[in-house]
């Protein structure tokens, strides 16, 4: 396995001791205590609150990076004591490979949670890697400048509107707009049939139909409940898309509290099936920061894919038996890709550990170290992976 464990341990120690040192300094400790009291009062009264954090990381696709993020939360109706706080985590990063990116994800709850409006916005400029499509091709291509490396820019805008039609059941519509532009190729991609079918620039626009069941107590960090979500997105020239294809997704999650609050087993089963002329960047991928952490995002891609992951999340107790702001996580998973689900015959493993720090009630900063097949990564992000 090719990873430098010492490098990752140093990152964790740097973050931990830096935080500890600052909080012990005279004056600084008082500042943090005052800020904590201000945050508690704002959240108790239903007012907005903004958290800001930054730290180092390492992902197999970006290399060493510096990440920064903000978490803005608010209540659409401060007088409603039952409605969840809406949240907007925004993350950005710059890496030693010259990569940079921006991600924002809004989850908002309106009118006693009868209406939900979600939004995803992403932009990235990256020295990326393309290993081809399917295990047979991926397994014979080695990582390198002349084999997999290429440069691309990509953005995505995806708003979704949901209406509660029955208790815990929501239905809605949305759109997905994304564009990929390749600016520099490697010799392998120049001769790759799948890439050449679509060329260096693709704009895709699709209409999304959504149906889900959601009994989670808190959507961004559930301790109990179920989430079952089905998406069908139809891309076509009738919406201005360069390509005609359909994507079907099934996302099943369950959360179980073990013995006490803050000690949770979370399980996710995810499947994605594509039909039609799917461009290379829109194929199913099973790596990255929110799936099988530790794999190069996009290394494993095909028309269809599935993965299963189980994660233990544990928040520590203080001496008075109240929950502290610190916790750990560990997970084990596996996934696969294929032309269709019936053709799946090879699986890749995944495991990892992580640190959690509660920046706002039930909203964590997560630092995860994931291990895959001959790859690994250290991830810095707001909110849980699922």
C-alpha positions in Angstrom: 0.0 0.0 0.0 1.5 3.3 -1.1 0.9 6.0 1.5 3.0 7.9 4.0 1.3 7.3 7.4 3.8 9.7 9.1 2.6 12.5 6.9 -1.0 12.0 7.9 -0.2 11.6 11.6 1.7 14.9 11.4 -1.3 16.6 10.0 -3.6 15.4 12.8 -1.1 16.4 15.4 -0.6 19.8 13.9 -4.3 20.5 13.9 -4.8 19.1 17.4 -1.9 20.9 19.1 -2.5 24.1 17.3 -6.1 24.2 18.6 -5.0 23.2 22.0 -2.2 25.8 22.2 -4.4 28.7 21.1 -7.1 27.8 23.6 -4.6 27.7 26.4 -3.2 31.2 25.7 -4.3 33.9 28.1 -6.9 36.1 26.4 -7.4 33.7 23.5 -9.1 31.2 25.8 -11.4 34.0 27.1 -12.2 34.9 23.5 -13.3 31.4 22.7 -15.4 31.2 25.8 -17.2 34.4 24.9 -17.7 33.2 21.3 -19.1 29.9 22.6 -21.6 31.8 24.8 -22.6 34.0 21.9 -23.1 31.0 19.7 -25.2 29.2 22.3 -27.4 32.3 22.8 -27.9 32.8 19.0 -28.8 29.2 18.4 -31.1 29.1 21.4 -33.0 32.2 20.1 -33.1 30.8 16.5 -30.8 33.5 15.1 -28.2 32.8 12.3 -24.7 31.8 13.2 -21.5 31.6 11.2 -18.5 29.2 11.9 -15.2 29.5 10.1 -12.4 26.9 10.0 -9.3 26.1 8.0 -6.8 23.3 7.9 -4.5 21.1 5.8 -5.4 17.9 4.0 -4.3 15.4 1.4 -6.4 13.6 -1.2 -5.1 11.2 -3.8 -6.4 13.4 -6.7 -5.3 16.8 -5.3 -2.2 16.0 -3.3 -1.3 18.3 -0.4 -3.9 21.0 0.1 -5.1 23.8 2.3 -8.8 23.8 2.9 -11.0 26.5 4.3 -14.7 26.5 5.0 -17.7 28.3 6.6 -20.8 26.8 8.0 -23.8 29.2 8.1 -26.9 28.0 9.8 -30.3 29.7 10.3 -33.9 29.1 11.0 -36.5 30.0 8.4 -38.9 30.8 11.3 -37.1 31.6 14.5 -40.3 31.1 16.5 -40.8 27.5 15.4 -39.0 25.5 18.0 -39.5 22.2 16.1 -38.2 23.0 12.7 -34.6 22.1 11.9 -31.9 24.7 11.4 -31.1 25.2 7.7 -27.5 25.0 6.8 -25.1 26.2 4.1 -21.6 24.6 4.3 -19.2 26.2 1.9 -15.8 24.7 1.3 -12.8 25.8 -0.8 -9.3 24.5 -1.3 -6.0 25.1 -3.0 -3.5 22.3 -3.6 0.2 21.9 -4.4 -0.8 20.4 -7.8 -2.3 23.7 -8.7 -5.9 22.5 -8.2 -8.6 24.6 -6.6 -12.3 24.3 -6.0 -15.4 25.6 -4.4 -18.4 23.6 -3.1 -21.6 24.9 -1.5 -24.6 22.8 -0.4 -27.8 24.4 1.0 -30.4 22.3 2.9 -33.3 24.5 4.0 -36.6 23.8 5.7 -39.7 26.0 5.3 -43.3 26.3 6.7 -43.1 23.6 9.5 -41.0 21.5 7.2 -43.7 21.2 4.6 -41.3 22.5 2.0 -37.6 21.8 1.5 -35.3 23.6 -0.9 -31.9 22.2 -1.5 -29.1 23.5 -3.7 -25.7 22.2 -4.8 -23.1 24.5 -6.4 -19.6 23.3 -7.4 -16.6 24.6 -9.3 -13.2 23.0 -9.8 -10.1 23.5 -11.8 -7.9 20.4 -11.6 -5.0 18.4 -12.9 -7.2 15.3 -12.9 -6.8 11.6 -13.9 -8.7 9.5 -16.3 -8.2 5.7 -16.2 -10.8 4.8 -18.8 -14.1 3.0 -18.3 -14.7 -0.3 -16.5 -12.4 -2.6 -14.4 -10.8 -4.3 -17.4 -9.4 -1.0 -18.7 -8.8 0.7 -15.3 -6.7 -2.2 -14.0 -4.2 -2.1 -16.8 -3.6 1.7 -16.7 -1.1 3.0 -14.2 -1.1 6.4 -12.7 1.2 8.9 -14.5 1.5 12.1 -16.6 1.6 10.3 -19.9 -1.2 7.7 -19.0 -3.9 9.3 -16.8 -3.2 13.0 -16.2 -5.2 15.7 -17.9 -6.4 19.2 -17.0 -10.1 20.1 -16.8 -12.5 22.7 -15.5 -16.0 21.8 -14.3 -19.0 23.4 -12.7 -22.4 22.2 -11.5 -25.6 23.9 -10.4 -28.4 21.7 -9.0 -31.4 23.2 -7.2 -34.2 20.9 -5.9 -37.7 21.8 -4.6 -39.5 19.2 -2.4 -43.0 19.2 -1.0 -44.2 17.0 1.9 -47.0 14.9 0.6 -47.4 12.6 3.6 -45.7 12.3 7.0 -42.0 11.8 6.3 -42.6 11.5 2.5 -41.4 14.2 0.1 -41.7 14.5 -3.6 -40.3 17.2 -5.9 -38.5 18.4 -9.0 -35.1 19.9 -9.7 -32.6 20.6 -12.5 -29.0 19.7 -12.9 -26.7 21.9 -15.1 -23.1 21.0 -15.5 -20.3 21.7 -17.9 -16.9 20.1 -18.3 -14.0 21.5 -20.4 -10.8 19.6 -20.9 -7.8 22.0 -21.5 -4.9 19.5 -21.8 -4.9 15.8 -22.8 -2.5 12.9 -22.3 -1.6 10.5 -25.1 -3.8 7.8 -23.7 -6.9 10.0 -23.7 -6.1 11.2 -27.3 -6.7 7.7 -28.5 -9.4 6.6 -26.0 -12.6 5.7 -27.9 -14.9 6.6 -25.0 -13.4 10.1 -24.5 -13.4 10.8 -28.2 -17.1 10.1 -28.6 -17.8 13.2 -26.5 -14.8 15.4 -27.0 -13.2 18.1 -24.8 -16.3 20.1 -23.9 -19.7 19.0 -22.7 -22.7 20.9 -21.4 -25.4 18.7 -19.8 -28.8 19.8 -18.5 -31.4 17.5 -17.0 -34.8 17.5 -15.3 -34.8 15.7 -12.0 -37.7 13.9 -10.4 -37.3 13.1 -6.7 -39.2 10.9 -4.2 -37.9 10.2 -0.7 -38.8 9.0 2.8 -37.0 10.8 5.6 -37.5 10.0 9.3 -34.0 11.2 10.4 -34.0 13.3 13.6 -31.4 15.7 12.1 -30.6 15.5 8.4 -27.0 16.7 8.5 -25.9 14.4 11.4 -28.6 11.8 12.2 -28.5 9.6 15.3 -31.6 7.7 14.4 -34.1 7.2 11.6 -34.2 6.2 7.9 -33.6 8.0 4.6 -34.7 6.4 1.4 -34.2 8.5 -1.7 -34.9 7.8 -5.4 -33.8 10.2 -8.1 -34.4 10.0 -11.9 -32.7 12.7 -14.0 -33.4 13.0 -17.7 -30.8 14.9 -19.8 -31.7 15.9 -23.4 -31.4 18.4 -26.2 -34.9 19.6 -25.3 -33.2 21.3 -22.3 -30.1 22.4 -24.3 -28.0 19.5 -23.3 -25.2 18.3 -25.6 -26.0 14.7 -24.7 -29.1 12.5 -24.3 -29.0 10.1 -21.3 -30.8 9.2 -18.1 -29.5 8.7 -14.5 -31.3 6.7 -11.9 -30.2 6.7 -8.2 -31.3 4.9 -5.1 -29.8 6.0 -1.8 -30.8 4.0 1.4 -29.4 5.1 4.8 -30.3 4.0 8.3 -29.1 5.3 11.6 -29.2 3.5 15.0 -28.4 5.0 18.4 -26.3 2.5 20.5 -26.8 2.7 24.3 -26.7 6.5 24.4 -26.9 9.7 22.4 -23.9 10.5 20.3 -23.0 6.8 19.8 -24.3 5.8 16.4 -24.1 3.2 13.7 -24.8 4.6 10.2 -25.2 2.4 7.1 -25.5 3.5 3.5 -26.4 1.5 0.4 -26.1 3.5 -2.8 -26.7 2.5 -6.4 -26.5 4.5 -9.6 -27.5 3.3 -13.1 -27.1 5.2 -16.3 -28.6 4.7 -19.8 -28.0 6.5 -23.1 -25.0 8.5 -24.2 -23.4 9.3 -20.9 -20.3 11.5 -21.2 -17.1 10.4 -19.4 -17.4 12.9 -16.6 -21.0 11.9 -15.8 -20.4 8.2 -15.4 -20.9 6.6 -12.0 -17.9 7.1 -9.7 -17.5 5.5 -6.3 -14.6 7.4 -4.8 -14.2 10.9 -3.3 -14.9 12.8 -0.1 -18.5 11.5 0.4 -18.3 7.9 -0.9 -15.4 5.4 -0.7 -12.9 7.8 0.9 -9.3 7.1 0.0 -9.8 6.5 -3.7 -8.9 8.9 -6.5 -12.2 10.6 -7.4 -13.0 9.3 -10.9 -10.5 6.4 -10.9 -13.3 3.9 -10.9 -16.1 4.8 -13.3 -18.6 3.1 -15.5 -22.2 3.4 -16.5 -23.4 1.8 -13.3 -22.1 1.3 -9.8 -23.0 0.4 -6.2 -21.4 0.7 -2.8 -22.2 -0.3 0.8 -20.6 1.5 3.8 -21.1 1.1 7.5 -19.7 3.8 9.9 -19.5 4.0 13.7 -19.7 7.6 15.0 -18.8 8.2 18.7 -18.9 11.5 20.5 -17.0 11.4 23.8 -18.5 12.3 27.2 -17.2 15.0 29.6 -16.6 14.3 33.3 -20.2 15.4 34.0 -21.5 12.8 31.5 -22.6 15.5 29.0 -21.5 15.1 25.4 -18.2 16.8 24.6 -17.4 18.5 21.3 -14.9 15.8 20.3 -15.5 12.5 18.7 -14.2 9.7 16.5 -15.5 7.7 13.6 -14.5 4.5 11.8 -15.9 2.9 8.7 -15.8 -0.2 6.5 -17.2 -0.4 3.0 -16.9 -1.9 -0.5 -18.1 -0.9 -3.9 -18.1 -1.9 -7.6 -18.7 -0.5 -11.1 -19.9 -2.2 -14.3 -21.7 -1.5 -17.5 -24.9 -2.6 -15.7 -25.6 -4.0 -12.3 -26.0 -7.6 -13.6 -22.4 -7.4 -14.8 -20.8 -6.7 -11.5 -18.1 -9.3 -10.7 -15.3 -7.3 -8.9 -15.3 -5.3 -5.7 -12.9 -2.9 -4.1 -12.4 -2.5 -0.3 -12.5 0.6 1.7 -11.9 1.5 5.4 -10.9 4.5 7.5 -10.9 6.5 10.7 -11.8 10.1 11.5 -11.9 12.8 14.0 -15.1 14.9 14.7 -15.3 18.4 16.3 -18.8 19.9 16.9 -18.7 23.5 15.6 -22.4 24.0 16.0 -25.0 21.8 17.7 -25.2 18.5 15.8 -23.0 19.9 13.0 -19.4 18.6 12.9 -16.1 19.4 11.3 -14.8 16.0 10.0 -11.2 15.0 9.3 -11.1 11.6 7.7 -8.3 9.3 6.8 -9.5 6.7 4.2 -7.6 3.7 2.8 -8.4 2.0 -0.5 -6.7 -0.4 -2.8 -3.1 1.1 -3.1 -4.4 4.6 -2.3 -5.3 6.7 0.6 -6.5 10.2 1.5 -7.0 12.7 4.3 -10.2 14.7 4.0 -11.3 18.0 5.7 -14.9 18.9 5.5 -18.1 20.2 7.2 -21.0 17.8 7.9 -20.9 14.0 7.8 -20.2 12.0 4.6 -23.8 10.7 4.8 
